[in-house]
Amino acid sequence: MLILYHSPHSRSTRILDLIYAMGIADRVTIRIVSIPRQDGSGGRDPLNPHPEGKVPLLIHDGVEIWESAAIMLYLADLFPAAEYTVPAGDPERGRFLSWMTWYAGVMEPVILHAYAGIDHPLLHATYRGMPELTDRLCRALERGPWLMGDRLTAADILCASPFFWFKESTPDDPLIHDWLARLADLPWQATVMELENWHMAAA
């Protein structure tokens, strides 16, 4: 049994995106929980088993999987027929894994530091900055239309997600704008947004 602990319009929305993109919504039970919001609303939900009270959290037959990159990789590999992974044995598997872990280890920290106006030489030495991040994405999208070339994968949904929350952080580059537009136009996006708005209104 697969259970996703989810809060609408949060980081776990990208997990919902992947679930609907893969067509596995009937295989995953969604449990809506509250989380503390930046505007002071919400709060930690006693029904949320995440040890930090956060989302997303996926439970598969009693085993907890946390962190967005891990959850998305787990689901994509669990349902390979949906073709949002690059399977083991494929020569491109390593590049796919690199995008998934680069997001968590580099991309999100760089965007959050820039958004918060935090600057320090140590951060640049460790994570690089927005110019390097932009260049890395653009070099991949030049071979596009997706990060893995002709394959739309979980890596696109994960790496594009912060630009849908922090639109002002989106690099001003046509390759990136076109990539985001392609993702926004995919048919499952409207379904997810409608569900998110409904869950938010019902909260």
HULINFEN-V766154 format. One line per field, one symbol per residue. phi: phi as a letter, one per 40 degrees, with the letter a starting at -180 (. if undefined). psi: psi as a letter, one per 30 degrees, with the letter a starting at -180 (. if undefined). A space follows every 50 residues. Layout:
BEGIN
phi=???
psi=???
END
This chain:
BEGIN
phi=.bbbcbbcfadcccccdcdcccgbdcbbccbcbcbcbccgcgiccccccd cbgbbcabbbfgccbbgdccccccccccbcccgbbbcdgcdcdccccccc ccdccbccdcccccccgcbadcccccbgbccccccccccccccdcbccgc ccbdccccccdccccbdcccdcbccccccccccccccccccccccccccc ccc
psi=kkkkkkkkhaffefeeeeeeefhgfffkkkjklllklfgflalkkffjfk fgglllkkkjhfkkklkeeeeeeeeeeeifffhgljlkfkfgeeeeeeee feeefeeeeeeeeeefgkkkeeeeeefaaeeeeeeeeeeefffaflehcf kklfeeeeffefffeieffkkikeeeeeeeeeeffkefeeeeeeeeeeee ef.
END
